Amino acid sequence: MASPLPPIAIAQQFVRSGSIREVQPFGSGNINDTFLVLLDDAPEPYFILQRINTQVFTNPLGVMRNMRIFSEHVRDRLTRQPPSRRWDVPRLLLTQDDGDHCQDCEDVWRAISFVDNSITHDTIQDTRHAEEIGYGLGMFHNLISDLPTENLIDTLEGFHITPRYLEQYDAVLSESKAERTAELVQCLAFVEARRNLAQVLEQAKAEGKLPMRLMHGDPKINNVMIDRTTGQAVSLIDLDTVKPGLIHYDIGDCLRSGCNPLGEETEDLDAVSFEPDLAAAMLKGYLSVARAFLTENDYYYLYDAIRLITFELGLRFFTDHLAGNVYFKAKHPRHNLNRARVQFKLVESIEAQEATLKQLIESLR
């Protein structure tokens, strides 16, 4: 079997003008391998090169199909209804033989246009940044609100369906040989005390209270591109998980990642907290472009969404630790355990402020 090609050789297949100066690792994603390709003498001096993680996305061509349909729909919307401010949609770049991806051994690669003059942050900078993060997610949901859910396939079955993660956790736990340290025992007790929480959104969906819509799937704050000059949100990237689902998972995940100023990777557990002022700014930005398609039930389940998605991510990190770090990239054996403990601490902070957060949501309706 032939050996996989190096990233620079893959990148060359997407170059139509100019020459490659450098290919360097890019971003802090936990799933796909991402590179920034720098070009000389080309109209666009950068593009993003990604190797799709086929262990996670077992239908990579389905992922590419969804991206094509999504991007064509949104570009058409933006043409017909130009927004009052900048909004960019990353373009799939074609190979020299006009394909939207290339395959090398078992790997599937794609190239995506670079969102120029923009930056991302792993943690919220201030309330203005928080409002722009909310606007970015709201703009994304607005632009796909008229794209039928049946037009996209489910490229990651079970993703953001919390009861399934609980089932996976139980299966992994029954086989785990992980040492029962004090931290691990504490996490086990935390999950056990919140088992009933897992069903809340899926039950609402089953009862017809929350409709299926198209969702982003991973709208954490470092997927929202911010214009370097204006400070405004200009794009939402990382589109592998765009699929039918509940937008509440998106809203909850956006607030989860944005309202913990220390971020997912902090080791200062005592300082982890969910900040309601940031939540207020984020929801204000979101509702400025998304209010039109929200229902009474959508508002009712917002608090549950914020708490649930935080619990869900902590559960996923903890399960991966018990499994031996097979899903999320880990820098050391305890990395995913530490990540889980951060999310569980954040859940506790959210629960302690339940009345405040519900009152905040009501005030923004």
C-alpha positions, 0 to 999 in steps of 0.5 A: 500500500502506498504511503500517505502524501505529505500535506504540501503534496495534497495542497498542491492539488488545489493550487490553480495559480501561484506557488506554495510558500509554506504549509503550517498547522493551524487552529486548535480543533480537536477532530480534523487536522487543519493547515494554513497554506500560504501562497506566493503570486496568487490572487488569494494568498491563503487557504485552509487545508483539512484532512477529514477525520474519517474515524469520526466522520465515517461518511466524509463524502456526505459531509462534503455534499452537505457543505456544498448544499449549505454554502450554495443556499447561503450564498443565494440568500446573501445575493437575494437579501444582502445584509447590512454588514459583512458576512462571509461564507467559506468557499470550497476550493476545487482541485485541478481536475475540478473536484471539491475534495481529493483522496489519498489512501484512506484520507479525504482532504478538502480546501476552503477559502480563508476568511480574510482580515479576521481572527478567532478567540478561545475565550470571550474578550468582553461583552461586545465580543459576546454580543458579536458571538451571539450575532454570528450564531443568529445570522447563521441560523437565520440564513438556513432557516428556510433550507429544508431539513431533508436536504441535508443528511445526518453526517454524525448520527447521535451527535448532540443527542444527550441520552445516547452519550449517556448510553455510551458512557455506561458502556465504556464505564462497564469496561473501564480499568481507569484508576478510581482516583478522588477526581474520577470518583467525584465525576462518577457521582456528578454524572449519577446525580444528573442522569435525568437531565439527559432527556429534557430536550429529546423529550420536548422534541418527541412531544412536538414542543421543539421542532427539528431545524438545521443546526451548526453542531459546534458553534463554540466561540473560536468558530466565530470569525471576528473582523480585525478592523470592526470587531464584528462577527463575519463568519461561522466556520467548521461546517462538518456537523451542519445537520438536522437537529435542535437549535437549542443544542447550538444556542446552549453550546454557544453560551457554554463556551462563551460565558466561561471566561477561562475557557475549556482548557483552564486548570483553575477549577475554583475560578470556573464560573458561568457569567450572566452578563456575558450570557445577556450580551450573547443572547441580545446579539443572537435575538437581534437576527433570530427572533423572528423564527423562535417560538414560545417553547423555544424560549422556555427551553433555553435555560435547560439547553444551556445546562444540558449541553454543558453537562453533555460535553463534560460527559463526553470528555469524561467518557473519552478519558475512561475509554483511553482518549480515543475521540478528542485529541489529548496532550496527556493522559488526564487531559480529557478528565481535566476538561470534564471537570471544567464542564462539570464545575460550569454546570454547578455554576449554571445551576446555582444561577437558575433563577437569575438566568431564567429571569434574564431570558424572560427579560429578552423575549 
